[in-house]
Amino acid sequence: MRMESPSNIKFESIPTEDNGNATGKEDHFEAIKLYSNPLSEVDSTTEPTKNAKSNLQLVEEDGDENKERGNWSNKMDFVLSCLGYAVGLGNVWRFPYLCYRNGGGAFLIPYAIMLFFAGLPLFFLEVSLGQYSSLGPITAWRAVPFMRGMGYCQIIVASYVGIYYNVIITYTIYYFFASIGAIFTGRLPWVGCGNDFNTIYCSSLFDDCISGNGIIVNNGSCVSLKYMSEEHLSEYNVTGNLDDEKWDLSGYSDPLSGNRRSASEEYWKEAVLQEAPTMNETGGVVWQLALCLLVAWIIVFLCLIRGIKSSGKVVYFTATFPYVVLFILFIRGVTLPGAIDGIRFYVIPKFDRLSDPQVWLDAAIQIFYSLSAANGGLTTLASYNRFHNNAYFDSLFVAFANCLTSVFAGFVIFSVIGFMAGELGTAVEDVVEQGFGLAFVAYPAAVARMPGTTLWAILFFFMLITLGLDSQFAIMENIVTAVVDEYPEKLRSKKSYLLGGICIVMFFLGLLCVTQAGGYWVSLLDSYGASFTYLVYAILECVGIGWMYGARRFTNDIRAMIGDRWVDAKIFYWWPLNWCCITPALMTFVLMFNFFDWSNPEYNGPYPTWANVIGYMMFIVALIWIPINVIYQFYKADGDIKKRWETLVNPEENWGPALAIHRLESYKVHLTHRTTMGGKIGIDGSGRKADIPAGYFNEIDNIEFDANSRV
């Protein structure tokens, strides 16, 4: 019998009766009656008529399609969450620096090439995998059990990143409150060298001393010239007449010039970090930073307490506000004197730099990390989409928006750096810094020289807070979702408690990063925690989907979600070509180049040996679960070696869309295009049985082709 269902119907699973009584709990489903209509009083055992309602309970158009797991309230929740996740602090403080270092505007050429050959294919692959399966980064590898260990590794790395990334947000919160405090004190705390935390190496002490008719002596003291003997004056190459107090300082030089630091750098090192001389001296916890860290974790918890339902609304502000601030800062920046020098330095291409392999390597790594690919987060965010959401369009939109944001942020940053270079009377390249140096030293120093300095400082650091929080939301949702999807019966109803527990644990672990050696630990986690590992994951994802699962099968998975019109377009062949060949080859090249060019990272000099050992242990922990999983899965499988291998590289029986109606749709698509769905359609994604009337498949030719999927 042929079943016809209106295409606009939305469905959810329904409970079945046990001994005549409905359980009322989806966790205890035993079977899904595909053609029963619980909204009517018709006997569910009656054979459906041609106009019968479809297999699952009707829901509202704006309700959750997947009642057990939940969905984004609307499409924009997902798009803004992805955009907020991809557009992070690196767009502001790393991309502009790389552009400057690698040939200015010429860097956009390798950057664009890496976007098309590496960034976009990986982004689209992860989004499609998550949306099709409605599963997190561990459980989604039901598609290829061989790769399941990679999901565990991705969550371990996400934990590394989640710990130190919230510490970086802590720094921005600290500066934000310090900027607000300037409203009452009348000046920003990183301006001038007269603060208690300043040292004798503060740069403006020299100018202040000279303007007061004194000189800096070897011990860093400022001594008035009129109190110095001729012998002392000649020692510092100062000539003059003691009677009329006229001095010639043309031969004098600052004895501490090699150790001078700007006032903003001293504030960062001495007041904020209160940094120890070496990593071996942990010191105490900086209580101001500890309080800010607590505030950061409370914000994360409250914004995620209802999962995607709460975070999906918060991102309407946190994902869009940075663009407002960037635009305001851009207008202010380009109107500053000297801004054109900074912008010219940023955009004028130096094409000779394109012959340097390091430029291409930097482009590959930047586009890779900028899009947040291969860490499981995109799979998690997409897993809450409705099954027929257009993941193709969303992936393209978010990826291009992210890259354009990086380029635009470069104009904002370099316009201000050009102004600062003019103020200091130095070259632009002497002002340019990256990472912490840009966000917490160079830019604050530039802001301090602008009219209305406090307002710009508040806006800048509030923008950094919102940029960071978006990414932190996705990192935490990634971790929590992965754990819940592994144990849904036990943890789904306790998700908020799990989130709270993880936030508490990560807060206490993060306290190590707000000690006086905290800067060293943040740099260590950043250098070792998420570098090589993401490249390895990217290669394995391409191999797992492109070769083991099958690019053709995966293409038909996407076809089941977005339809023939998109997938049959000639340009769509670009994606499987990349998944199978170009992207893994490119990532392998980048990985090998990194490996052979590797040197131990440094922070204020080389790390102690024990710190490097910890870093390498982090590497091992972030990769070792891949072979462990393969060994475990191989041991658990039945049959001879060949049969066990086939079990590892073929989907599990509960692989596929979460809802039974979508499994049937996917089955038809695969059968029509001569691939197999992989999982069985006699169950849903939770493993519950589904009763399918025998006549359902009469409309499909060659019904024996995929008979195994019907079991």
N, C-alpha and C positions, 0 to 999 in steps of 0.2 A: 504493500500500500504506500502511496506517495504522500509525503507530509509537506504541506506548504505553510510557512509562517511569515507573518508580516515582518519586514526587515527592520522596522523601527521599534520592535519590542525589546525591552531590557529584562534580564532574567536574574534570578538568584536561586540557590538550592532550597529545597523544602524538606522538612523532616518526614520520616515515614513512621508508620505505626508499628509498635511492638506489642503483640498480644492484644491488639485492639485499642491500645492507648498510645497517643502521640508522645514522644519523649520531650519535644519542645526544645531540645538542645542539639545544635548542629554537630557538637563533638561526638554524639552517639549515633550519627547516621549509619545505617547499614546498607541502604540502597536509595537510589534516586529514580523515581518513576518519571521517565523522560517525557511522557505525554500527559501526565495528570495535571489538572488545573485546580489548585487548592482554593481558588476564589469561587468555584462553583460547587454544587452539591452532587455532581455527577460521580458515579462510582469510578474509582481510579482504575479498576480492572477492565473497564469498558474500552474496546478498541477505538482509537481516536477516529473522528470523522475528518473529512478533507479540510473543514474549516476550524478544527479544534485548535485551542491555544497550544503554544509550544511547550517544550518539556519542563520548563522551570517557572517558578513563581514570578509573577510580574512585579516590577518595582517602579518607582517614580523615575521620570526622565532625569531628574537631578539627584537621585539617590545613589547609593553605592551599588555598583554592579556586583562586586564581590563582598557580600555581607560579612563574611568571616574575617577577612583581612582588611577591608576598607579600600577606598580609592580617593584620589584627589577630588576635592569638591568640584573643581572645574579645570579646564585645560591650562589656564594661566597660572594656577598654583604650581603645576609641574614645570612649566616653562621658566617661571621666575625662580623656582628653587634650583633648577639646573643652571640658570644664568648666574644666580648668586653663588652657587658652588664653584662654577668655573671661573668667574671673575672674582679674584681674591687679591690679597696683598701683593702677590708677585706681579700682577698687572701694573701696579703703581711703582714698585721699587726695584723690580728686576728687569723687565722688558726695556725701559728707556736706557738703562745702563748698557745692556747687551747691544742695543741698537747703536749707541755711541761707540762702543768698543770694537764693533765689527763692521764698520764702514758706513755708519749713518743710514741714509735712505737705501743704500745698496743691500743692507741686511734684510730688507723686506722681500727681496727676491728669494733667497733660500728659506726664509720664514714662510712665504706663501707656498713654496714647493713642498715643504715638510707638512704644511697644513693639509694639502690635498692627498699626499701619499701616506701620511702616518696619522695625523690628528683626527681628521674626519672619519676615515674608515674604522678606527678603534672606537670613536665616540658613537657612531651609528651601530656598530656591532654590539656594544654593551647595552645601549638603550633598547635595542630590539630584543636582545636576550632576556632582559629583565621584564619587558612588557609582555612578551609571549608567554613566559612561564609564571609570571606573578610571584617570583621568588627572589630572595636575596642572593648575595654573591657566593655563598656556600651551596645552598640547596639547588640553585639554578644549574649546577653541574651534574644534576641527574641526567642532563643531556649527554655528558661524557664523564662517567665515573672516574676515569683515569685522571681527570683534572680537578677532582673535588678538593684535593689537598691544597691547590692554589687558592681556593676560597678561604680556607683557614689562614693561610699566609697573608692574604690581603687584609683580613681583619686584624691580624697581629700588627701589621704595618700601620693600619688605620689607628690602632691604639697608640703606637709610638707618636704618630702625627697629632692625634687628639690631645695628648698630654702637653706637647710643647707648643702647639698652635694656640691653645688657650692661654698659655703664658705670654705669647706675643700680643694677644688681645689684652692681656693684663697690662702690658706696657702702655698700650694705647689708652686704656682707661685711666691709668695713672696720669699721663700727659693731659688727658681731657680734663680731669679734675684740677690739675695744676693750672691749666689755661683758664678755667672758670675762676679759680682763686685769684688770678691776676686782675679780675674786675675789681676786687676789693683792695688789693695791695698796690695797684697802679702800674705794675710791670710784670712781665713774664719772668719766671724764676731762672731761666737759662740765659738771661741777659746780664752782662757785666761780670766782673771778677771779685766783687766785694761780698760774696756770700760765705757762710761758714764752711761750706764744703769745698770751696775753691782752693787750689794748691798754688805753689809758686810758679807753676808752669802755665798758668792761665794766660792766654795770648794778649789780652787787652792790658794786662799789668805793665807791659813794656811801653806801650803808647802812653798810658796814663802817667808813668814815671817820667818819661821824656818831656811830656807837656808840662810837668811840674818842676822843670829844671833839675832833674835827677837822672841817675843812670842805675841800671840793674847791675849789681855786682855778682861775683861768682856764687855766693850762697843764696841768690835769688832775692835779696833785699833791695829795696829802692833807697838809694842814698843821695841826699841833696848835694849838688856839685859844690856849693859854697862851703860845705863842711869837709871837703876832701883836700888832702894835701897835694902838692904838685907831684910828689912821688906816686901817689895813688892815681892821680889823673893820667900821668904818663903810662902807667901800667895798663890803662884801658884806652890808650891812644886818644885821649881827650886833651886838647890844648885850649888855653884861654887866659883871661886876666882876672885874677881873684878880686881886684879892686872894683872894676866896673861890671863884673859878673857876666861877661860875654864869653861864650864857649863855642869851640869848634868841635862838633861831634861827627864830622865826616869820616874819621878813621875809627870810630867806635862801632862795635857790633855787639849784639845781644849774646852774652855767654851761654844762655839757655835756649838759644834759637832752635837747636835740634830737637828739643823736647817740648816745645810749645804746643798747647792744645787750645782749640777754640772754647769759648765759654759754654757753648751748647754741648760740646763733647765732654767737658768736665761735669756738666749737670747729668749727662747720661751715665757716665762711668762712676762718678763719686756720689751723686745724690740719689739717682734712681736705682742703679744696680748695686752701688756700694761695693764695687767689684774687688775681689781678692787678687793679689799679685799672681798667684798660680792656682791651678785646679786642685792642687794638693791641700790647699787651705780652704776648706768648705765654709768656715765661719758660721754665723748664725743666720736664721731666717730674717729676711728684711720684712718687717711686719707690715709696712705700708703696701708692699707688693703682695703679701699674703692676703691682705684684706681685699685688694683689687682682684686677686685670683678667685677668692670666694665669691665676689660679686659676679665675675664672669661666669662661673659655674652655676650660680643661681639663675642668671639670665638664660643660660642654655637649657637648664632643667625646666624652667617655667614655660619657655617657648616651645619645648618639645613634649610637655606633659601629656598632651592629647595626640601625640604623634604628628602625622602629616596634617591632621585637621587644624592643629594650632600653628605649626611651623609654616603651613601653606598660606596662612593669612599674614603672619609676621613678615614674610618675604616681600609682600606688596610694598612694604616700607624699606626694609633693609636692602632689597635688590635694586630699588629705583633711586633711593636717596643719594647713593654715591654718584650717580650720573648728574643729579642736580648740583651737587657740590663741585664735581669736576668741571661742569660748565661755568659755574660762578668763578672758580679759581682760574679757569682758562681766560675768561674775560678780564679778570684782575691781572693775571700774569702778562698777557700780551700788551697791556697798557702801561707796564712798568718800563722805565728806561733800561736799555740794555737787553730787553727780552728778545729782540730780533737776533742778537748774537748767539744766544742759547739755542733758539729754534734753528738758525742756520747751521749750527754745529750738529744738531740732531738729524736734520733731513738731507743735507748735501751728501750725495752718494760718493763713496770712494770705491770704485769698481775694482781696483787692484786687490782689495781685500778678499774678493770672491775666490781667489786662487788658494786661499788658506783653508785647509780642511777643518781647522778649529771653528771657523765661522759657520760651516755647515753643521758641525756637531752642536754648537751652541743653539742654532736654529731648531734642530731636531729635539733637543732636550727641552727647550723653552716651550715649543708648541705642545709637546707631550705633557709636560707638567701643567701648563696653562689651562689645558682642557680637562685636567683631572681624570685622565684616562687610566685604565688598568688597575685602579685601586678598589673597584667594587662599588663605589659610590653611585655611579651612573646607573648600574644595574639595579641598585636598591631604589633609587628615585623612580625609575621607569617601571618598577614592579607594582607600583600603586596606580598606574595608568589603567584606563579602560582598555579592553582588548583591541578595539578598533580605532584607538587614537592614532593619528598620523605621526608615527615616530620618525618617519623620514624627514618631513618638513621641520619638526621640532629640532632634530639633530643639526640640520643645516643652519637653522636660524640661530641657535644658541652658540654654535661653533664660530660662525662669522661675527656675531655680536661680540663675543669674547675677544676675538682678535682685533676688531675695530676699536674696542675699548682700550686695549693695550696701546695701540697706535695713538689714540687720542690722549691717553694719559701721558704719553711721551711729550706731547706739545705743552701740556700743563706743567710738567716737571721742569722741562728745559727752558721754558720762558722765565720761570722763577730763578733757575740756576744762572741764566744769562744775566739777570738783574743783580744777583749776588756777586757774580764775578766782576761786574762793573763797580759795585760798591767797594769790593776789596781791592780793586785795581790789579786783578790777576786774570789768568787765562781761564776759559770755561773748563778745560780739561783738568785743571787743578782743583776745581770745586766738585766735580762729579764723583759721586759715590753710589754704592748699591746697598740693598738690604737694609739692615739696621742703620748703617751709616747715612743713608738717604732719609729714612723715615724719622729717625730720632736725633740726627745731628745736623745734616746739611739743610734739610727743609725747615726745621725749627729756627735755625740761624737766619735763613732767608726771610722767614715770616717776621722775625723780630725787627727787621729793617723796613718793613712795609708800614705805611700809614694804616691806622686801625688794626694794629698788630694782634690784639687779643681776639677780636672777632675771627680773623683768618685762622688763628691757632685753634680756636674752638671748632670751627667748621672742618678743618683738615683732620683733626684727631677723631672727631665724631664720624667722619667719613671712613677712616681706617677701622673704627670699631664695627661699623655696619658691614664693611667689606669682609672683615674677619669672621663675624658671627654667621653670615650666610654659609661660609665654608665649614665652620664648626658644626652647624646644625646638620649638614649632610654627613659629615664624618661620624657624628654620634648616631644619627638615624641608621647609617650603614652598619655600625657595630650592633646596635640593638636589634635591628631587623634580622641580621644574620643569625643571631642567637635564638630569637623567637621562632624563626622559620625552621630551625633545627628541632625545636621542641614545642610545637604549636599548642598541643593539648594542655601542656603544663604552664606555659608562659604567656600565651596570647592575652589571657584575661588579667595578667599581672605585669603587663608591659611597662606601666608607669613606675612600678616598684623596681623593676629591673633597671630602668633608666636611672632612677634615683641612686640605686646601689652603684652603678657604673660611674656616675658623676662623682660620688663620694670617694670611691677608690682612686679615680684619676685626679681628683683634687689633692689627695694626700700624696700621691706619687709626684704631682706637680710641685709640691713644696720644695723638693730638691732643686727645682729650677728657679726658685726665688730666694735661695740662700746667697751668700756673698760669692759663691762659685757658680751661681745659676747661669750666668751668661755662657760659661764653658759647657754646661750640660745642654742648654738649648742648642748651641752650635753642634755639639756632638750628635744629638738626636736628629738634627736636620741633615747633617752630613752622612751619617751612617744609616739612619732609619728609613729613608725613602729615596734612595738614589738608584743603584744597580737593580734593586728588586723590582721596581716598576717596569724596567725594560725587559726583565725576564718574564714578568707576568704578561706583558704585551705580546711577546713572541709566542708564549704558550697559549694565550687566548686565540691567536690566529691559527695556530696549528690545531688546537682542539676543535674549533668551529669549522675552519676551512678544510681540514683534511680528515679528521676523525669523525666528526659529526656529519660533515659534508656541506660544502658551500651551496650546492643545488638544493639540498633539503632545507638549509637555513633560509635560502631565498624564498622557498615556498612557505616557510613559517611566516616570513614577512608579508608574503602575498596574502596569506590568510587574514592578516591584520589590516593591511591598507589597500588591498585590492589589486586587480590586474593592471589598471591604468598606469600606476606608478612603476610596477615591477617589470612590465613588458616594454617600457621605454628603453631605447637603445643605450642611453647613458647609464642605466642601472647596472649594466654588465661591468661597469667600473668597480663596483663594490666587491663582488666575489674575486675579481682579478687581484685586488689589493689584499683581501683577506688571505688568499692562498699564496701569493707570491711576493708582491712588491713590499707591503708593510712588514711582514716578518723578516724579509731580507734586509730592509733598511734598518729595522730595529736591531738585527744581529750585528750589522756593521757598526752602529752607534755603540752597542754594548761592548764589542771587541775593542773599539777605539778607546772607550772609557777604561776598559780593563788594562790595556797595555800602557795607557797614559796615566794610570792611577798613581797618586801619591797620597800619603796620609794627610787628612785635613788638619788645619791649624787654627788656633784662636789665641791671639796674644803670644804667638810662638807655638812650637810643636806641643802636642798633647803628651802627657806622661804615658809611659808604656802601658800601664794598667788601664788607662782610658781607651787606648787603641784596641786593647784586648776586648774590652766591653763592646766597642763598636763592631768588631768582627763577630763577636757572639750574637749581636743583634742581626747581622747579616745572616748568620747560620740559622737562627730561630725563624727568620722571615722566609727561609727557603726550604728548610729540612722537612716540612710537613708534606711537600710534594712527593718526594720518594717514599716517605713513610706511608702515605696514603696508597700509592701504587702497590707497595708490598702487601699492605693490609687487604686491599681490594682483590689482589691476585690470590692471596691465601684464602679469602672468604668465598671466592667463586668456586663453582662446581665444574667437574669435567677435566679433560686433559689440558695441556698448555695452550693449544690453539683455541679451545672453547673458553678458557679463562680470559685469554686476550680479547676475544670477541666480546665477552661480557664487559670488559673494562672500557672498550672504545665504542660501545653501542648504548643507546639510551636505556634508562631503567623504565619499567612498565608504567610507573606513575608520572613519567615525564610528559610534558605537554601543557596546554592551557589549563588554568585552574578549574574553570567551570565546564560542566559536561556539554553544554550547548556549543561552546567554543571548540571543544575537542572534536565534536562531530563536524563542525564547519572546517576545521583544520584537516580532518581526515579526508573530507571530500576534495579539498584543494590539492592535497598531496596525491590522492588517487588519480585525479584528473590530469596532473602534470607528472605522473609516473615517478613519484618518490614515496617514501614511507614516512609516516608521522613519527615513528620511533616508539612512542608510548602506546598504551592500549586505550581504546575508547570505551571499554566496558566498565571503566572506573573514572572518577574525576581526579583532579590534582591532589586530593587528600587521600586517595586510595579507596574511596567508597564505591561500591558497586552501582552500576547504572543499568536499568532494564531497558533494552532497546528492542522495539517490535521487529520481528523478522522481516517485514515488508519494507523497512526503512530504506534498504539499499537497492531496491529493485530499479530505481531510476539511474543507477550507475552501471555502465558497461564494465566488463571484465572484473566482476565482483570478487574473483579469487586473488586478484593481484596483491592486495594488502590484507589478506585474511588474517594474518597473524596479529594485526593491530586490533582486531575485533574481539579478541579473547577476553 
